[in-house]
Amino acid sequence: MLRYYLLALASQQVDSVSWHQLIASGYGLVDEREGIRKRVAFKTYKFMLENLKNAYFLRLDIKRNYYIIEFLVDNVLLQIHWSLKDTTLKNEKYFTAYSRDGDILEDKIIKIGSSPVYLKDSI
């Protein structure tokens, strides 16, 4: 889901994208079968919205199935990386790395795969 939203945003050809049903058994952001239960996708969607609400798109770079989307958010550079083939990236002190769900990644080597990773410039 996240990659499709990011690619739609980067295309600059899409005015809006919406989730079919926010609350639905098995495929919504919230599952209501046993009360209200936020699914993993809820956290992913929330983190994306928090980070991109004031974003200005800069560029999309795709090389050998490795994707980088760059945004300027409140004068801070934000890059989102993912790859169709697993690879790694050195975790530098110049940026803070986050998982697609917003968890800080502190490992010295960051795994880049199909799940997008956010890299925010450290100020």
Secondary structure, DSSP 8 states (H G I E B T S, - for coil): -HHHHHHHHHHT--S----S-SB-TTTSSEE-TTS-EE-HHHHHHHHHHHHHTTEEEEEEEEETTEEEEEEEETTEEEEEEEESS-EEEE--TTEEEE-TTS-EE-SSEEEESSS-EEEEE--
